[in-house]
Structure formats: C-alpha cells, structure tokens
Amino acid sequence: MSGGREATVDLRREERLCAVTREVKDPDELIRFVAGPDGTMVPDLRRRLPGRGVWVTGTAAAVRQAVKRRAFGRSLKRDVVTSPALADEVAALMRRDALQALALANKAGAVVTGFGKVEEAAEKGTVVALLHASEAAPDGRRKLAQALRRGFQETAAAVAVVDVFAEGDLDLALGRAHVIHAALIAGPGSDGFMARWRKLARYVADDEPRAGPSDGTMDELGTGPRGPVMDGREGAGFERNE
C-alpha cells in the first residue's frame, strides 16, 4: 500500500484467509466465527463481536467442511465446541436477517403484495425481484414470469426470483396474512434485502467451496435449509465490540 492511504484504510475490508479453502478473499465472501465465553463457536454475520475471528467461505458446504475438519480449533489453537448443526444454524440466522431486511423494505414502501398488484408492477418493469412463497402454485409463478417478460423483454431473466421463504415467513415480515406473491420495487428501500438475499443464495447454493470471487448474481433460488433457530440472538453472551 502506498501514499498516505494507511491512515484511512478500513481494516474490516481487508482480505481474509478462508480456514477451509486456504484462499484469500474479500470479507463479503466469507463468514466470520468467534469463540464464545464458553468456547462455543458462534457465527458473527455483522463482523462486530470481540475476539480472534476464524473466516470461512460463505457457503453451507464450506461451513460443514470446517466442522468436519475441526478447522476452528486448529485456527484458534485451542479447544472449542462446535455444533454438528452449525451450517444449518448459520442458514437460519441468515434467513432471519433477510426477513428483517424485507420488513424494513416494506416499511419503506418498496414491497407490493397481492397477485394483481404484483403482476401490474412486473409489467411496468419496475421490480428488482419477485417473491413467491415456497407453497406458491406453479400456475401463479408462470403467470408472473410472463408478466416479467412483458415488462422487461429480453432482460427479464436478470430479475431475481426469490422462493426460499414459506408463506408464514412472508406473513410475519410483511405484517399481513396469506402472502403468496410479492414484488420488490427498485430503489433504496430494496437494497438491504437484496444484499442479504444474495448472501443467503450463495450460502445455500449446492456447490463445493472453491477459490475465486463470486459476482453475487443469481436468477433463482430454490428452498434452502431451514435449520434450528439459535439461542436468543447471534453472539449471545458477548459484549458489543464497538
């Protein structure tokens, strides 16, 4: 690094080494884990918890390998406790984080619900994502896909289709009953959800951890693991690391 840039570098943006693949990557492609007060490994999705971190490529396959290979203890050079279901627990946290972001997007007026309104928004070409409850019928999905093609023409395939959440998940996030289809409207209110959904999409993708950056793009996501909800909150028992 040259010039006077050292004074303004954000250390949280420095590249990190994956404990599984041994590849150096951007922090946004990784998940940070720390040992809790009792030695239990805890995911630190927001990278704020105190202590030495262990970084793992942000896929469920990589986290499973980290557990299997005992990579956490080796990296920290100490005995740690690792849940056999850690990969599913991380997925549950990421799902919850994405749903919270969806709720915020809804409060910002960036979410449209009701089949007719969703279809209209798709035809206008103003949506960045279609959301289908995992129980949604194929016919409804097909009709909204057609509406997307009418609105976006040849770029319709670039619109994200999110169907990883159940109807009950969408009901709670959006504060209404029986949400089967929804649309996310382009704008600042949608950015937070899309960023978290892309991380979740990468995490549950059915591929082995590998070197190289991910561009974060994905046209469609099938239903991923709905692992157990972790106790209380992410990083329970820690003091906040400001």
C-alpha angles and dihedrals in degrees: 000000000000141000119016097317094114090078093059102038115125102223091204088065095056115114117262136206118249109230090215107040095026088223123137111236144165112276090242088066092053140061120227120221128189134186113253125223090275094047095258115141112243128190113240102199094172094044094231106113119109124248137054112317131222112209123210130180108266099251130101089234091058093048091050089051091049090055093044094049094042088236094158096061093043092051094049093038091226141089113276136175115238123186113232086222094051094120091055092044090055090050090053091051092049091049091051091048091051092048091051089052089049090053090053091049089052091052088051090056095249097123128079122193135185121069096255094048092045091050091049092050091049091051091050090056094232101119128099095190143013116217120206124182109241087245093055114131119247091239093060092047091050094051092050091047087055090050089053091053090051091050101039103026110192093001095058092104090063092065111099118243112204118193102149095105127079122230090257091054092053092045092056095043095048098036098235139094131258099011105177101154131024138164129217113218121220114257144082092299092063099048097083094052094045092052092051094043092053090053090049090047091053091046097054095038110124100240137105121256111269140172123268136056125290119226091215095231121135128159098203140011126202123211110296133200116303097205128184117291111250121241114281104318139340109289096012111187096030128115113233113266104219 
